[in-house]
Amino acid sequence: MKEIITSRKNPLIQRVRAARDGREAGLIFVEGVRLCEEAMRGRVDFEFALYTTALEENARGARLVEELRGVCPRVLLVSDDVIESVSDTKTPQGVVAVARRPETSSGVIGCVDETPLVVVMHRANNPSNAGAMLRVAEAAGATAAVSTKGSTDLFSPKALRGSMGSAFRVPLWTGASLEDALRVCAERGVRTVGTSVSASKTHTEIDWTTPRAIVVGPEAGGLTEEEIRATDERVRIPMRAPVESLNVAVALAIILYEAARQRSFGEGKK
């Protein structure tokens, strides 16, 4: 019979909660079947994983446990009560893992063979929105993403759920200052484009087939006038009155898919 952890006070369980709450430096908390699968595909370095007996009752769950045993030093059985005590969701799926935080650096800007298309998220403080932006960035073909100081942790539980695994695959630079992000873009020939409701050009009037970085501001008020002036160009998304703004993840998706359209068909600016 397999040994099972049933105590919420077990030191390992306490370490899981610390990782979940961002109190364990260098570690991240991964929860659920889909995210654990994505973490493995992203070659995340696992520390240990916990699962319940119910997980092995379906083929996908049983396969996940077997695959985790191949990449994770410790895969341990726990009670339902223990999983519920560490879960960050209302309906636990019976599996959580603790892994080492992936490394991020400024080297992701302009380090790829294809024409760079970078997303700069400045002070993005909503984890669900930040995760959604990462997901749309990957879907639309962005080559890298940057989050500045003051932004939410892209590897927090809510942000990871929002990105649905994109945080494990999109090359990232986290904790940058906006000034450093803009400077590195300039040094590597990547022109920065800020979003502003008062911009003279719309997002379709920019040539996105050249190296570009789209800079979006915080959800509440967007980029400041000073921050907008620091970018090379500015764009706006046309909107019918009385609507004045869009959710930042929606706005980013509109702009990135225009860039993807131009890049796919080589049309350039229209």
N, C-alpha and C positions, 0 to 999 in steps of 0.2 A: 504493500500500500504506500502511495506517495505521501511524503511529509507535507503538511499543509500549515501555512501561517494563519493563525486565527486572532492574534492580538494586535490591536490598533497601536499599542505602545511599543511594538517591536522596533528596534533601532532602524532597521531597513525601511519600515513603513514611515517612520518619522523623516527619514531622508527623502522619501518620495514626496512627502508634503512640502518639504523645504524646497525641492526642485520645482514643484508645481507653483509655489508662491514666490519664486525668484530669490530665495534666500540661500541657495546653494550655488556659489560662484562656479561658473564653467559647466553647469549641467542644465539640461532642459527636460521638460516633462512632455511625454508623447502619449496620447490617449486615444483608444479606439482602433478597430481593425484597419480601417482605411489609412489612417495616419501612420500606424506602425508599418503597414505595407509600403507606403510612400517613403518612410524613413529608411527602410531597407534598400529600396531602389535608389535612394539618394546617397547610399553608402555612409549613413550616419554611424558614428562609433558608439555602440550601445555599452552601457554599464551593467544593467540588469533589467529584467522584465517580470511582471507579475500577471497571472491569469487565473480565471476561475474554471471549475470543471464544466460549467455550462458552455464555455467557449469551444470545447472540443466536441460538442454534440452536433455540430454542423461541419461540412467538409471544408468550407473556407476557414473557419476558426481553427480546426485541427491542423490544416496546412500551415496557417500562420504560426502556431506554436512550434511546429516542426522546423519551419524556416528560421524562427527566432533562435532556436537551439543551435543553429548552424553559425550564427553571427554574434550571439550574445553570450558572455561568460556565464551568466546565471539566469535561468528561466525558472521561476518559482511559482508553485501553486498556492493560492490564498483563498480565504473564504469570501463569500459574497459581501459579508459585512465589512471586511477589510477594504475590498475594492470600492465600496460605496463611501468609505471614509476618506479615500484619497481622490476620488473622482472629481472632475471639474465640470461635469455635465449632470443634467437631471436624470438621464437614463444611461447609466454605465453599460458599456459593451462587454465588460469582462476582461479587459486587457489594458495595461498601462506599461510604459517603459521609461527608463531614465537613461539619457544619452549625453555624451559630451557636446557642448555647444559648438556648432560648426564655425570655422574660422572665417572672418571677413576682412577685406582690405581694399585700399584704393586701387590696387592692381586690376580690379575687375573692369575699370573704365578703359576702353580701347584696347583690351588685351585679346580680343577675338579676331578671327580672320575676316568675318563679315563686317559690313559698315555698322558701327556702333549705334544703338538706339537705347539710351539710358533713361531710366525713370529716377528722378530725385524727389523723395518725399520729405518735405521740410516740416518739422514739428507735427507729424501725423500722430495725433494722440488717441485716436479711436482704434483699438486693436482689431475689431472686425473689419473696419474700413481699410486699415493697413493691409490686412491679410487679403481682402478682396482686390486691392490694387496690385499686390504681388501676383495674384492668380491671373488677372487680366493682362499684366505685363508679360507673363510667360505665354499666355494664349495668343497674344498679338505679336509675339516675336521679339520682345525687348531683350537686349543682350546683357543687361545688368540693372541693378536697382541700388539706390543709395537712400539710407534714412539718416536724418541729421540728429544732432543732440536735442533732447527734449521730445523725441518721438517715442512712441510705444515700442516695447520689445517685440521684434518680429518673430521671436521664438517663444513668446508667451502662449499659454494654452488657447486663448481666444484668437490670437493672431494666426496660430497654426491651423486652427479649424477654418478660419476665414480664407487662408491661402490653399487649403486642401492639399498640402504637400509641396506647393510651389516654392516655399521658403527653403526646401531642401535642394532645389535644383537651380533656381535663378542665382547667378553670381551676385553676392551682396557685399556692400560696404556699409557698416552700421556705425553710429556714433560720430559721424563726420560733422564738422561745422559747415554751414552753407558756403561760407567763404572758401574753405578748402575744397569743397565739392566743385564749385565754379572754377577755381584755379586749376584743379587737376583736369577738368574738362578742357579748359583753354590750352593747357600744355599739351594735350593729346589730340588737338584739332577737332574737338567735339563742341559744336555751337549750342549754347543753352537757350531754351525757349521757355519763358515764364507765362503763366496763365493770368489774365487780367480782363475784367469785364469792360474796361475802357480801351483795350487794345484796338488799333486801327485795322489789323489783319484778322481774318477768321482762320480757324485751324486748317481749312482747305486751301488757303493761299500761301502756305509755307511749303517749300520743297523738302519733303521728309526723306528723300532718297540719299541725302548726304549725312555725315555723322551728326547726330542730334542728341540732346538731352532735354526732356520735358520736365519742368520744375513745377510742382504743385505744392500749395501751402496748406496750413491747417484747416480743418473742417469748419471752424467757427467763422473765420474772417479772411482766409486766403493769405496770399503774400502781401506784405506791406509795400508801400510805394517805393521805399528804398530798396527792398529786395527785388522788386520787379525791374527797377532801373539797373540793377547789377547783372541782369541776364542780357544776352546778346539780342534777343528778339522777344516780342510779346504776341500772344494770340488770344482770341476770345472764341467762344462757341455761340453762334447766333441762337437767340431764344425769343419766343413770342411773349409780349407783355401779358400779364403782370409778372411772369416768372423772371427772376433776376439771377438765380444761381441753381446749380445742380449739386447733388451729392458728389463728393470729390472722386470717388471710385467710378461713378458713372461718367463724369467729365473726362477722366483719364482714359476710360475705355473708348469714348468717342474719338479722342485725339489719336490714341494708339492705333485704332483700326483704320483711321485715315492714313496714317503712316504705313500700315501694313498694306493697304490698298495700293498706295503709290509704289511701294517697294515690290509688291507682287507683280505689278503690271508695268513697272518702269515708267510711270507716267509723269512723275515729278509734279511741279506746281501747276495748278490750273487756275 
